[in-house]
């Protein structure tokens, strides 16, 4: 249940749908209960009002379920009008014994939850104006069917305004928190599929990208390994090693113009969905060999070389990577700083 709720809350559209449905069902249940209570206590007009509101809440719920985005928009507009109409009726009728008017204090919180700050502020402002008219303006007071106390009529609009300000504050905090959580979620989602040092895809990211493709023809994979990289770390330090990795990754990405992955350690995989569009591996090898990697605060320039294994075929990505890795090991064994192509056994 918690996992499902978490999945809903991370999707803005689903979260809004959940909020609407929860509020509609809550008001439907409360209105239905109050209708039964009103029947028992013989509150004629109030019974009709709560019964009608219960039916309208159910209609709004069904609009959300069946109508998609357009249904949600229609339901939200209808619900706004329904709440204002019902609360105005509560205010004028005063049934039972002035208690129903207290439900008006729920409008700011519900409005903020459903509509956000701007629309909720407008809706709450309309209700506040209605309160002022009926409680503070003589012409409005003359329309009231219940004799509220002077103290209640003076203080309730202020009480309502306090509820609105509190609801606006809480919605602001929720909104800002939600935005920050969304940013963090996108950040973690990015780094779950990318290497932090080079910003290339990591192994999981490449496999996820590969899984988005349907049937593929002949593909190509380059397995690239930096020669004697351990010596760089041992002699120059891991910070320089990181600089070398970032520099090589940048050069490969620039020349390959496709999905490049840091497969692990000092190994990189370049995948081409169409072997006919594979870049020239020699161009990558030659370019990296000539690249000057400046060591900070030393005045020294470092050069590295790479060994490349190439595999082509219609096999799955894992098989092609394995074949390219085998070809790359052959390049290492034959002296490094060279390219070897995988040859299928007869």
C-alpha positions in Angstrom: 0.0 0.0 0.0 2.8 2.4 0.9 4.7 1.6 -2.3 1.6 2.3 -4.4 1.0 5.5 -2.6 4.6 6.6 -3.1 4.3 5.9 -6.8 1.1 8.0 -7.0 2.6 10.9 -5.0 5.7 11.1 -7.4 3.4 11.5 -10.4 1.8 15.0 -10.4 -1.3 14.1 -12.4 -2.0 11.0 -10.3 -1.4 12.9 -7.1 -4.0 15.5 -8.1 -6.4 12.8 -9.1 -5.9 11.1 -5.7 -6.5 14.5 -3.9 -9.7 15.2 -5.9 -11.1 11.7 -5.4 -10.3 11.7 -1.6 -12.0 15.0 -1.1 -15.0 14.1 -3.2 -15.5 10.8 -1.4 -14.9 12.4 2.0 -17.6 15.0 1.4 -19.9 12.4 -0.1 -19.7 10.2 3.0 -20.0 13.2 5.4 -23.0 14.6 3.4 -24.6 11.2 3.3 -24.2 10.7 7.0 -25.6 14.3 7.7 -28.5 13.6 5.4 -29.5 10.5 7.5 -29.0 12.6 10.6 -31.2 15.4 9.2 -33.9 12.9 8.3 -33.9 11.6 11.8 -34.0 15.1 13.3 -36.6 16.2 10.7 -34.6 19.1 9.2 -36.5 19.4 5.9 -34.6 21.9 3.8 -31.2 20.9 5.3 -31.9 17.3 4.4 -32.5 18.2 0.8 -29.4 20.4 0.7 -27.0 17.7 2.1 -28.6 15.0 0.0 -28.2 17.0 -3.2 -24.6 17.8 -2.3 -23.9 14.1 -1.6 -25.2 13.3 -5.1 -23.1 16.1 -6.7 -20.0 14.9 -4.9 -20.6 11.4 -6.4 -21.1 12.9 -9.8 -17.8 14.8 -9.5 -16.0 11.6 -8.4 -17.3 9.8 -11.5 -16.3 12.7 -13.8 -12.7 12.3 -12.5 -12.8 8.5 -13.0 -14.3 8.5 -16.4 -13.6 11.9 -17.9 -9.8 12.1 -17.8 -8.3 15.6 -17.8 -11.4 17.3 -19.2 -13.5 15.5 -16.6 -11.2 16.7 -13.8 -11.4 20.3 -15.0 -15.2 20.2 -15.2 -15.4 18.5 -11.8 -13.2 21.1 -10.1 -15.2 24.0 -11.5 -18.5 22.3 -10.4 -17.2 21.4 -7.0 -16.1 25.0 -6.4 -19.6 26.3 -7.2 -21.2 23.5 -5.2 -19.2 24.3 -2.0 -19.9 28.1 -2.3 -23.7 27.4 -2.9 -23.9 24.9 0.0 -22.0 27.0 2.5 -24.1 30.1 1.5 -27.2 28.1 2.2 -25.8 27.0 5.6 -25.1 30.6 6.4 -28.5 31.9 5.5 -30.6 29.1 6.9 -28.5 28.8 10.1 -29.7 25.2 10.5 -29.3 23.5 12.9 -28.9 26.1 15.5 -26.2 28.0 13.6 -23.9 25.0 13.6 -23.8 24.4 9.9 -22.0 27.7 9.3 -18.9 26.3 11.0 -18.4 24.0 8.0 -17.4 27.1 6.0 -14.0 27.1 7.8 -13.1 24.0 5.8 -13.2 25.8 2.4 -9.7 27.4 2.5 -7.9 24.1 3.4 -9.9 22.1 0.8 -9.4 24.8 -1.8 -5.6 24.9 -1.2 -5.4 21.1 -1.5 -7.4 20.8 -4.7 -6.7 24.0 -6.6 -3.5 25.5 -5.4 -2.9 28.9 -3.9 -4.2 31.2 -6.6 -7.5 29.5 -7.4 -8.0 28.8 -3.7 -7.4 32.4 -2.8 -10.0 33.5 -5.3 -12.5 31.0 -4.0 -11.8 31.7 -0.4 -12.0 35.5 -1.2 -15.5 35.0 -2.7 -16.7 33.2 0.4 -15.1 35.8 2.7 -17.0 38.5 0.8 -20.2 36.6 1.3 -19.5 36.3 5.0 -18.9 40.1 5.2 -22.1 40.8 3.3 -24.3 38.7 5.4 -22.7 39.4 8.8 -21.4 42.9 8.6 -23.7 44.6 6.1 -27.3 45.5 7.2 -28.8 44.5 3.8 -27.2 41.1 4.1 -28.2 40.6 7.7 -31.8 41.2 6.8 -31.7 38.1 4.6 -30.6 35.8 7.3 -33.2 33.2 8.5 -31.3 32.5 11.8 -30.6 35.0 14.5 -26.8 34.7 15.1 -25.3 36.5 18.1 -23.6 39.8 17.5 -20.3 38.2 18.8 -20.5 35.3 16.4 -21.2 37.6 13.4 -18.3 39.9 14.3 -15.8 37.2 15.1 -16.5 34.4 12.6 -15.2 36.2 9.4 -12.0 36.9 11.3 -11.9 33.2 12.4 -12.4 32.2 8.8 -9.6 34.6 7.6 -7.2 33.1 10.1 -8.0 29.6 8.7 -7.3 30.9 5.2 -4.0 32.4 6.2 -2.9 29.2 7.9 -4.0 27.1 4.9 -2.1 29.4 2.6 1.0 29.1 4.7 0.8 25.3 4.9 0.2 25.1 1.1 3.2 27.3 0.4 5.4 25.1 2.6 4.0 21.9 0.9 4.4 23.4 -2.6 8.0 24.5 -2.0 8.8 21.1 -0.4 7.2 19.3 -3.3 9.3 21.2 -5.8 12.5 20.5 -3.9 11.6 16.8 -3.7 10.9 16.8 -7.5 14.4 18.3 -8.1 16.1 15.7 -5.9 14.1 12.9 -7.5 15.2 14.0 -11.0 18.8 14.4 -9.8 18.9 10.9 -8.2 17.1 9.5 -11.3 19.8 11.1 -13.5 22.7 9.7 -11.4 21.1 6.3 -11.2 21.7 6.1 -15.0 24.9 8.2 -15.3 28.4 8.2 -14.1 29.0 11.1 -11.7 32.6 11.8 -12.8 32.2 11.8 -16.6 28.4 12.4 -16.9 28.3 9.5 -19.4 25.8 6.7 -19.1 26.7 4.0 -16.6 26.1 0.3 -17.3 22.6 0.4 -16.0 21.8 3.6 -18.0 23.0 2.0 -21.2 21.1 -1.2 -20.6 17.9 0.8 -19.9 18.5 2.9 -23.1 19.0 -0.3 -25.1 15.8 -1.8 -23.7 13.8 1.1 -25.2 14.5 -0.1 -28.7 12.5 -2.7 -30.6 13.9 -5.0 -33.3 17.4 -3.9 -34.4 19.5 -4.8 -37.3 23.3 -5.1 -37.2 24.7 -3.1 -34.4 28.3 -2.2 -33.4 30.0 -1.9 -30.0 33.4 -0.4 -29.2 35.1 -1.5 -26.0 37.7 1.1 -25.1 40.3 0.7 -22.3 42.9 3.3 -21.2 46.3 1.8 -21.4 48.4 1.6 -18.2 45.8 3.5 -16.3 46.9 2.0 -12.9 50.3 3.6 -13.5 48.6 7.0 -13.8 46.9 6.6 -10.5 50.0 5.2 -8.8 52.4 7.9 -10.1 50.2 11.0 -10.3 47.4 10.3 -7.8 43.7 9.5 -8.1 42.8 13.1 -8.7 44.9 13.1 -11.9 43.4 9.7 -12.8 39.9 11.3 -12.5 41.1 14.1 -14.7 42.3 11.6 -17.3 39.0 9.7 -17.2 37.0 12.9 -17.7 39.2 14.1 -20.5 39.0 10.7 -22.4 35.3 10.5 -21.9 34.8 14.0 -23.3 36.9 13.2 -26.3 35.1 9.9 -27.0 31.6 11.5 -26.7 32.6 14.3 -29.0 33.8 12.0 -31.8 31.3 9.1 -31.4 28.1 11.2 -31.6 26.1 8.3 -30.0 25.5 6.7 -26.6 28.7 6.4 -24.7 28.9 4.5 -21.4 31.5 4.3 -18.7 31.4 0.5 -18.3 33.5 0.4 -15.2 36.9 1.6 -14.0 38.9 2.9 -17.1 36.6 1.0 -19.6 34.2 2.7 -21.9 31.5 1.2 -24.2 30.3 3.0 -27.3 27.1 1.5 -28.9 25.8 2.1 -32.4 22.3 0.9 -33.2 23.3 0.8 -36.8 26.8 -0.6 -37.6 26.7 1.4 -40.9 26.8 4.6 -38.9 29.7 3.6 -36.7 32.3 6.3 -36.4 36.0 5.5 -37.3 37.6 3.9 -34.3 41.0 5.0 -35.5 39.8 8.6 -35.3 39.1 8.1 -31.6 42.4 6.3 -30.9 44.4 8.9 -32.7 42.6 11.9 -31.2 43.1 10.6 -27.6 46.7 9.9 -28.2 47.3 13.5 -29.3 45.2 15.0 -26.5 47.1 17.2 -24.0 45.9 16.5 -20.5 47.2 19.3 -18.3 48.0 18.4 -14.7 46.8 21.3 -12.5 49.4 23.4 -10.7 52.3 21.5 -12.1 52.9 22.8 -15.6 53.1 19.3 -16.8 51.1 17.7 -19.7 50.1 14.1 -19.7 49.3 11.8 -22.7 47.5 8.5 -22.6 46.7 5.9 -25.2 43.7 3.5 -25.5 43.1 0.0 -26.8 39.8 -0.6 -28.7 37.9 -3.8 -29.4 35.2 -3.7 -32.0 32.3 -6.1 -32.4 29.4 -6.1 -34.9 26.3 -8.3 -35.2 22.6 -8.7 -34.5 23.2 -10.3 -31.1 21.9 -8.7 -27.8 23.9 -5.9 -26.2 25.5 -8.2 -23.6 26.8 -10.5 -26.2 28.3 -7.7 -28.3 29.9 -6.2 -25.3 31.5 -9.5 -24.4 32.8 -9.9 -28.0 34.1 -6.4 -28.1 35.8 -7.0 -24.7 37.5 -10.1 -26.1 38.8 -8.1 -29.1 40.0 -5.3 -26.8 42.0 -7.9 -24.8 43.6 -9.0 -28.0 44.6 -5.4 -28.7 46.2 -5.2 -25.2 48.1 -8.5 -25.8 49.4 -7.2 -29.1 51.0 -4.2 -27.6 48.2 -1.7 -26.7 47.3 1.6 -28.5 45.7 -0.3 -31.3 42.3 -1.6 -32.6 41.2 -5.2 -33.0 38.0 -6.5 -34.5 36.2 -9.5 -33.1 36.3 -12.5 -35.4 33.6 -15.0 -35.1 34.9 -18.6 -34.8 34.1 -20.7 -37.8 
